[in-house]
Amino acid sequence: MSTPHVLLGLLATGSKHGYELKRAHDERLPRARPLAFGQVYATLGRLQRDGLVAATGQDRDAGPDRTTYALTGDGHAALDRWLSTVEPPMPYVASTLFAKVVVALLVADADRARSYLIDQRRAHTARLRELTALKTDPAARLDDVVAADFAIAHLDADLRWLHTTLDRVADWHREVHA
């Protein structure tokens, strides 16, 4: 995820201070890793240094001073460039799940590797059920539903891959141990 661009996008909806940006991030990207306050403020500092945001004032709502930030013209242009650039499909498999499965196949006997794959498939299936229930909850916000759709599609792909890999455990072991 491009934290600077996400913050630019959140600022495109209006001026905000760091706390509001963190809250908006966590609300609008509900299944993403929450941002740490330090990450928000460090990113705002870099965006300000680069001329993409500007401090527009300070508030003191019964607490410490809070600097409010707004997009600059360059910030709008940077956000537009980022949004109009197509994300290339990832050229490499960079997944902990993939790495664990390959290592399990390398170091474990076939039964233990199958057991790991079955346990992993069970965990993925349970998460799929949780997300499906979330989508059908009448109180679910659209942000949650869109995030659940994204996660479900990826979990479904992982489950299909785990199933295929389970079918290939014996062949893998014959090839590796030959």
N, C-alpha and C positions, 0 to 999 in steps of 0.2 A: 504494500500500500504506500502511496506517496503522501505522507503526512502534510508536507507543505501545500500540496495542491488541494487536499481535502480541506485544510484550514482556509485557503483562498476561496474555495467554493462556499464554505460556511459564512465567510465574511461577505460574499457576494449578495447574501440576503440582508445585509445591514451590519452596521458597526457593532462590535462586541469586544468585551474584555476577555482575558484568558480563561477565567472560570466559566463564562458563558460558552466559549468555544469548546471547552472540554465537555461540558454538559450536552451541548448540541451534537458533538461528535458521538458521544456515547448513546444518545437518543436516536440519532439518524442512522447510525451504523451499529445496530444493537447486537449483532453477532461477531463484530470485529473485536479485536483485543482493545480494551479500554486504554485511552491515552493517559499517561502520567502527567501531572501538572507541570513537572520540570520539562517534559518533552514539548508541551504546548508553548511554554514561555521561551525555551531555547529556539524553537522553530519560529516563533514570532520575532525574536531578535534577529535571526538570519533573514527573514522576509523583509523586515524593516531595513536592515543593512543593505539589502539588494534592491531597495526602492519599490518593493511590491506591495507593502502595506505602510501606513503612516499612523502615528499616534494622533488621535483626534481629541483627546481630553482625558480627564481623570475624574473618577467617582469616589465617593467614600460613603458606601451604604452600610453604616453601622459597623465598619470594619476597616481594614487597611485600604490604602489608596489602590485603586484599580485603573489601570491605563486602558482606554478604549482604542481599538484599532479599526481602520477602514482600508478597503482596497484602494490602491492608486490606479491610474490609467495603465501603468506597466503591469500591475497585478491583474487587472482585467484581461489584458492581452496575454499574459502568461497562462492564466486559467483557460482562456479560449483556445490557445495552442494545445494545451494538455488535453482538453476535452475533444478536440478535433483530430488527435493523433490516435490511430488504431493501435491497440495493444497487440503485439505479436504473440502468437502462441509460444509457450515456454519451450525453448529448444532442449532443455535438459530435464530429467526427472529429478526433482529436488523435494523429496518427501520422506519424512521419518518413517512412515508406514512402509514405503517401498524398500528403504534401506534395511529396516528390521526384518522384513520378509526375506530378502536376499540373504542376509546374515543367518537367519534361522535355517534357511535351506542349506547353507554352506556348513554350518557347525552342528546342526541337530540331525538325529536320525530321522527317517521318514515319518515315523509315528509322532515324534515330538514336533516336527515341523507342521504336520497336519493339525495337531492339537493347537499349536499357536495360531494357525490360520483360522481354525474353527472358533477359537476364543475371540479373535479379532473380528470375525464376521458377526458373532453374537453381539459384541459391543457396538458395531456399526448399525446392526438391525435395531438395537434398543434406542440408539440415538435417532434413527430414522423415524421410529414410532413417536418419540418425544416431539420431534419437529412437525410431524404430520398432525399430532394433537394440537400443537400450537397454532397451526394454520387453520384448524377448524374451530378454534375458540372464538366465540362471537365478540369477545373483548379484545382480540388481537388487533394491534395497529398495523397499518399497511407496511410500515418499516419492518416490523417483525415478520410479516408474511413474505415480503420480498427477500429478506435475509434467509428465511427458512427455505424458500424455493431454491435459492442458490446453494445452500448447504445440502439439501435433499438431492439435487442433481449430482453434486460431487460424491455424496455418500453412495448413491446408486451406482455411479461409475466405479467407486472403490469396491463395492460389493460384487459387481460383475467381474472385476479383476481378481478379487480374492477367490471367487468360485472357479474361475479359469485356472488360477494358480494351483488351487487344491487338486484339480484334475491333472496337473503336470508334475506333482511332487515326485512320483516314482520315476518319471523320465528324467527329471532334474538330478535326482540322486544317482541314477545309472550314468549320466553324463559326467557329473562332477567326480564320482568315485571310480571312474573307469581308468 
